[in-house]
Amino acid sequence: MPFSNILVFILKIYGAKIGKDVRIKPFIHIKYPWKLSIGDHSWIGACQIENLDSVTIGSNVCISQNVMLLTGNHNYKEALFDLITKPIILEDGVWICANAIVCPGVTAYSQAVLCAGSVTSSDLKASYVYRGNPAMALRKRA
C-alpha cells in the first residue's frame, strides 16, 4: 500500500499516536486524529472513525472496509437531545469485520472478533466471535 506511509505521516502531524508497521488504506475518515491511538502492526481499512472521544486501537488489530467506530450519540430521553460521548477501546488482536458498527463506550477485549455487518453496543469478551444486530457471542475463537 504505497499511500499508507503518507497517511500515517499526515495523521501523526495532526496528533495521532501510531505505532510501527501500521497499514492504513486510502479513503479512511477520521474526525479528530489527535484522539486516535494505534498500536504496532495494525491494519485499518477504508472505514469511518467518528472519534468525538478517544479511540484506542491495540497492536495486531484488523479493522476491515466500511467499519464505523462511533464514540458519540444523542440522549433521546432529554428534551435538548444532549450529545453523549464515550471512548472505544480495541485491545490487541481484535478483528472488526467489514460493515460492522462499534458504538460508544465499547471495549473489545483481546482477540475478539465482530463479524461482518454486526453491530455492538456492549463489550466483546476476549477470544470470542460475535455476530448479529445486536451482536451475540457465537463461540470461542480457535
C-alpha positions as CSV (number, residue, x, y, z in Angstrom):
1,M,0.0,0.0,0.0
2,P,2.1,2.9,-1.3
3,F,0.0,5.6,0.3
4,S,-0.1,4.0,3.8
5,N,3.1,5.7,4.9
6,I,1.9,9.0,3.7
7,L,-1.4,8.7,5.6
8,V,0.4,7.6,8.8
9,F,2.7,10.6,8.5
10,I,-0.2,13.0,8.0
11,L,-2.1,11.6,10.9
12,K,1.0,11.9,13.1
13,I,1.3,15.6,12.1
14,Y,-2.3,16.1,13.4
15,G,-1.5,14.4,16.7
16,A,-2.4,10.7,16.2
17,K,-0.2,8.2,18.1
18,I,0.7,5.5,15.7
19,G,3.0,2.5,16.3
20,K,5.3,0.9,13.8
21,D,4.4,-1.0,10.7
22,V,0.8,0.2,10.7
23,R,-1.1,0.0,7.4
24,I,-3.9,2.5,6.6
25,K,-5.9,2.2,3.4
26,P,-7.0,5.3,1.4
27,F,-10.4,6.8,1.8
28,I,-10.4,6.5,5.6
29,H,-12.3,9.1,7.5
30,I,-11.0,10.2,10.9
31,K,-12.8,13.0,12.6
32,Y,-10.2,14.0,15.2
33,P,-6.7,12.5,14.6
34,W,-5.4,13.8,18.0
35,K,-7.9,11.5,19.7
36,L,-6.6,8.4,17.9
37,S,-4.0,5.9,19.1
38,I,-3.0,2.8,17.1
39,G,-0.5,0.1,18.3
40,D,2.1,-1.8,16.2
41,H,1.3,-3.9,13.2
42,S,-2.3,-3.0,12.8
43,W,-4.3,-2.7,9.6
44,I,-7.0,-0.1,9.1
45,G,-9.2,-0.4,6.0
46,A,-11.3,2.3,4.4
47,C,-13.5,3.0,7.4
48,Q,-15.1,5.8,9.3
49,I,-13.8,6.7,12.8
50,E,-16.1,9.3,14.3
51,N,-13.9,9.9,17.4
52,L,-15.6,12.6,19.3
53,D,-14.0,10.8,22.3
54,S,-10.8,8.7,22.3
55,V,-10.3,5.7,20.1
56,T,-7.6,3.3,21.2
57,I,-6.6,0.5,18.8
58,G,-4.1,-2.0,20.1
59,S,-1.4,-4.0,18.3
60,N,-2.2,-6.6,15.6
61,V,-5.7,-5.3,15.1
62,C,-7.6,-5.5,11.8
63,I,-10.4,-3.1,11.0
64,S,-11.9,-4.0,7.7
65,Q,-13.7,-2.0,5.0
66,N,-16.7,0.2,5.8
67,V,-16.5,-0.3,9.6
68,M,-17.9,2.6,11.7
69,L,-16.4,3.3,15.1
70,L,-18.8,5.7,16.7
71,T,-17.9,7.4,20.0
72,G,-20.9,9.8,20.1
73,N,-24.6,9.6,20.3
74,H,-27.5,11.8,21.4
75,N,-29.6,11.3,24.5
76,Y,-33.1,10.9,23.1
77,K,-34.6,10.9,26.6
78,E,-33.7,14.6,27.1
79,A,-35.5,17.5,25.5
80,L,-32.3,19.1,24.4
81,F,-31.1,15.9,22.7
82,D,-27.7,16.3,24.5
83,L,-24.6,14.8,23.0
84,I,-23.1,11.8,24.9
85,T,-19.5,10.7,24.1
86,K,-17.7,7.6,25.4
87,P,-14.3,6.1,24.3
88,I,-13.8,2.9,22.3
89,I,-11.0,0.5,23.1
90,L,-10.0,-2.3,20.7
91,E,-7.4,-4.4,22.5
92,D,-4.6,-6.4,20.9
93,G,-5.5,-8.9,18.2
94,V,-9.1,-7.7,17.7
95,W,-10.7,-8.1,14.3
96,I,-13.7,-5.9,13.3
97,C,-15.0,-7.3,10.0
98,A,-16.4,-5.4,7.1
99,N,-19.5,-3.2,7.5
100,A,-19.6,-3.7,11.3
101,I,-20.5,-0.9,13.7
102,V,-19.0,-0.3,17.1
103,C,-21.0,2.0,19.3
104,P,-19.8,4.4,22.1
105,G,-18.2,3.0,25.2
106,V,-17.4,-0.4,23.8
107,T,-14.3,-2.3,24.8
108,A,-13.4,-5.3,22.5
109,Y,-11.0,-7.4,24.6
110,S,-8.0,-9.2,23.3
111,Q,-8.6,-11.4,20.2
112,A,-12.4,-10.7,20.0
113,V,-14.0,-10.8,16.5
114,L,-17.0,-8.8,15.4
115,C,-18.4,-10.5,12.2
116,A,-19.3,-8.7,9.0
117,G,-22.4,-6.4,9.2
118,S,-22.7,-6.8,13.0
119,V,-23.5,-4.1,15.5
120,T,-22.3,-3.9,19.1
121,S,-23.1,-1.5,21.9
122,S,-21.8,-3.9,24.5
123,D,-18.3,-5.0,25.4
124,L,-16.9,-8.0,23.5
125,K,-15.3,-10.7,25.7
126,A,-11.7,-11.8,25.0
127,S,-11.3,-14.5,22.3
128,Y,-15.0,-14.7,21.4
129,V,-16.6,-14.4,17.9
130,Y,-19.7,-12.2,17.8
131,R,-22.4,-11.9,15.1
132,G,-25.7,-10.1,14.5
133,N,-27.6,-7.0,15.5
134,P,-27.3,-6.8,18.4
135,A,-24.1,-8.8,18.3
136,M,-24.2,-12.0,20.3
137,A,-21.4,-14.4,21.2
138,L,-21.3,-17.3,18.7
139,R,-18.4,-19.3,20.0
140,K,-14.9,-19.1,21.4
141,R,-12.3,-18.1,18.9
142,A,-10.0,-21.0,17.8
